[in-house]
């Protein structure tokens, strides 16, 4: 959100960013944009999404903005209705195939509601941004022509040397602790990894308590650490100082198959070798820059085998760090934002 907002600021636009403030939210500051955060209760479920869209709708209707920008399907109803009523152009930034996320897999009724909303509000949008080529291809069925703008991180120089990384004993996961990310498999894989290597899980989510109980039942004790939410600055430091970054997904969900997770891109920018899935987006990167070990499927055995391979082969690890360095020169926001500037200039 900050990178998108700053791109508009670079072109002398005034930006107001409106989002939700939850109990677990960290402080959010930005000197270049106006930030307003709304409290909505309850903080989850159908009532949350209904009230959130109601609040966003009235904020949009009462504003004097020239353009609206909606992020993902869960905010699209409010902003598209407001844009139609006020006659203001709308930009839709789609980060995922929302109707195919893991959280809806076992909830067919809720999923059908979102499918209906998608069918009603998505067709014929004129200005659409998609986060990957797979998401863009999916959206074309709604008579839209998305521009693919990847969510690459800002470029930064590496401050942690190869010798420091390879001496680290931290196996890192960062992100939401939600379904579809094979987090139980990741925790179980640690029992196959030699000490003193340990797993650090950065983030929060509905599965946290379940994962903490799994750590206890597997008797992993201090070998798995939960840090909760951290600031972006602290996240960068922890990522750069880790030994390896993990990003797992299952094959049951359509959104996972077309995803390009932010954590994978953060690992690359931190020059951190990874273990991830052999899905299209990750394979495309790895064919140019071998930054990760790709897995056909995730299991405690396959994940631990990949990690142990990097522990046992310093030369392979070094080559992957070098590949991350080369990839970071290309897969960065400074390069990718030029596409967004083209959209902004056309408005």
Order of alpha helices (4+ residues) and beta strands (2+ residues): alpha-beta-beta-alpha-beta-alpha-beta-alpha-beta-alpha-beta-alpha-beta-alpha-beta-alpha-beta-alpha-beta-alpha-alpha-beta-alpha-beta-alpha-alpha-alpha
